Amino acid sequence: MKKLIISVGKKLIISVGLVTLFVASASAYSTSTQIQVGALTNLFSAGPVTNGSFVVNQIILTANSTNSTIQLVDTPNGALTYTQAAYTNRISYATNYITLWTNYYGVVQSTTNLAYVDFTNNIVPAVTNNYPVVANLGAAAGTSTVISGAKYVFQYGIWATNTGSGLPTLTINYNTP
């Protein structure tokens, strides 16, 4: 009985230690930048973390003199689109085929066979897709828009594009998994 209590106590201590280790491994960061009109800007070009996946917890958009709209895009390279290259597609199927012939005595004979057909289909063209726009927000002139408690997950990197006018300031608070 005493060994069982000690064993359970050790497991509890180990579990608490793992939880503490997991919580300590997540790091919180903040970055702030101004986004030029029509530009696609990497939010981490000068930050402590420049690539990888992120979880954004808070977004603050401050519009200076004009209305501002910002899109946050999950892209690894600063492009809004990517192209999936053309490829050949292999197609296989089973089918029946019937062979008819006339024998020596003039009687029509038939045989049904099962055939496995395998061929290459070259008609799968290249396709252009858009990287996902994770968040789209705006702020009126001279105001700020704040989104708190968010859990926006970015897999590749966070880029922002200014789809409005003016020079807004964008601040994000994020964690690295």
C-alpha positions in Angstrom: 0.0 0.0 0.0 2.8 2.4 0.8 4.6 1.8 -2.5 1.4 2.6 -4.4 1.1 6.0 -2.7 4.7 6.8 -3.4 4.3 5.8 -7.0 1.2 7.9 -7.6 3.0 10.8 -5.9 6.0 10.6 -8.3 3.7 10.5 -11.3 2.0 13.6 -10.1 5.3 15.4 -9.6 6.5 14.4 -13.1 3.2 15.5 -14.6 3.5 18.9 -13.0 7.1 19.2 -14.2 6.0 18.5 -17.8 3.2 21.1 -17.7 5.6 23.7 -16.4 8.1 22.8 -19.1 5.4 23.1 -21.8 4.2 26.4 -20.6 7.7 27.8 -20.3 8.5 26.8 -23.9 5.9 29.1 -25.6 7.3 32.5 -26.2 5.3 35.7 -26.5 6.4 38.5 -28.9 5.2 41.8 -30.3 6.0 43.6 -33.5 4.9 46.9 -34.9 5.3 48.4 -38.4 3.8 50.8 -40.9 2.4 49.3 -44.1 2.8 51.2 -47.4 -0.2 51.4 -49.7 -0.3 48.5 -52.1 2.8 46.9 -50.6 3.1 43.4 -49.2 5.2 43.6 -46.0 6.9 40.9 -44.0 6.0 41.7 -40.4 9.0 39.9 -39.1 11.8 41.2 -41.3 13.5 42.8 -38.3 11.8 41.0 -35.4 13.1 38.3 -33.0 11.4 35.5 -34.9 11.5 35.8 -38.7 10.0 32.5 -40.0 8.0 29.5 -39.0 4.5 29.2 -37.7 2.8 31.7 -35.4 -0.4 32.1 -33.3 -1.5 35.8 -33.3 -3.3 36.7 -30.1 -3.9 40.5 -30.6 -4.0 42.8 -33.6 -4.0 46.6 -33.3 -4.5 48.7 -36.5 -4.0 52.5 -36.0 -5.2 54.7 -38.9 -3.4 58.0 -39.1 -5.0 60.6 -41.4 -7.2 58.4 -43.7 -9.3 55.3 -43.4 -7.1 52.1 -43.5 -7.7 48.5 -44.4 -5.2 45.7 -43.9 -5.1 42.1 -44.9 -2.9 39.5 -43.1 -1.8 36.8 -45.4 -0.3 33.4 -44.5 2.5 33.2 -47.1 6.2 32.1 -47.0 7.6 34.4 -49.6 5.7 37.6 -50.0 3.5 36.4 -52.9 -0.3 36.5 -52.9 -0.5 33.5 -55.2 1.3 30.2 -55.9 1.2 27.9 -58.9 0.8 24.2 -58.6 2.7 22.8 -61.6 1.1 20.7 -64.3 1.4 17.0 -63.8 0.5 13.8 -65.5 -2.1 11.7 -64.0 -2.1 7.9 -64.0 -5.5 6.3 -64.5 -6.3 2.6 -64.0 -9.6 0.8 -64.3 -11.0 -2.7 -64.9 -13.4 -3.3 -67.7 -15.1 -6.2 -69.6 -14.5 -6.8 -73.2 -16.4 -9.2 -75.5 -14.7 -10.9 -78.4 -16.9 -12.2 -81.2 -15.8 -14.5 -84.0 -17.4 -16.9 -86.5 -16.1 -20.5 -86.3 -15.4 -22.9 -89.1 -19.1 -23.9 -89.3 -20.5 -20.4 -89.4 -21.6 -20.2 -85.7 -20.9 -16.9 -83.9 -18.9 -17.5 -80.8 -18.3 -14.9 -78.0 -16.0 -14.7 -75.0 -16.2 -12.2 -72.2 -12.9 -11.2 -70.6 -11.9 -8.9 -67.8 -9.1 -6.5 -68.6 -7.1 -4.1 -66.5 -6.4 -0.9 -68.4 -3.6 1.5 -67.2 -2.7 4.7 -69.0 -1.3 8.2 -68.5 -3.5 11.2 -68.8 -1.6 14.4 -69.6 -4.6 16.8 -69.2 -4.0 18.1 -65.6 -2.8 21.7 -66.2 -1.0 24.1 -63.9 -3.3 25.9 -61.4 -2.8 29.2 -59.7 -4.1 29.4 -56.1 -4.2 32.2 -53.6 -2.5 32.0 -50.2 -5.1 32.3 -47.4 -6.0 35.7 -46.1 -6.3 35.0 -42.4 -7.6 38.4 -41.3 -9.0 41.5 -43.0 -9.5 44.6 -40.8 -10.0 48.3 -41.1 -9.9 51.5 -39.0 -11.4 54.9 -39.6 -9.2 57.9 -39.8 -7.6 58.9 -36.5 -8.9 55.7 -34.7 -7.6 52.3 -33.8 -9.2 48.9 -34.2 -8.2 46.3 -31.6 -8.8 42.5 -31.9 -8.0 40.8 -28.6 -8.2 37.1 -27.6 -7.8 36.0 -31.2 -6.2 32.7 -32.2 -5.1 33.3 -35.8 -2.8 30.5 -36.8 -0.2 31.2 -39.5 1.7 28.3 -40.9 4.3 29.9 -43.2 4.8 33.5 -42.1 2.8 36.7 -41.6 2.7 39.3 -44.4 0.4 42.3 -44.4 -0.9 44.2 -47.4 -2.4 47.7 -47.3 -5.5 47.7 -49.5 -6.7 51.2 -48.4 -5.0 54.6 -48.5 -2.8 56.3 -45.9 0.0 54.9 -43.8 -1.4 52.9 -40.9 0.5 51.3 -38.1 0.0 47.6 -37.5 0.9 46.0 -34.2 0.5 42.3 -33.5 1.1 40.2 -30.4 1.9 36.6 -31.1 3.3 33.3 -29.8 5.5 30.7 -31.4 4.3 27.1 -30.9 
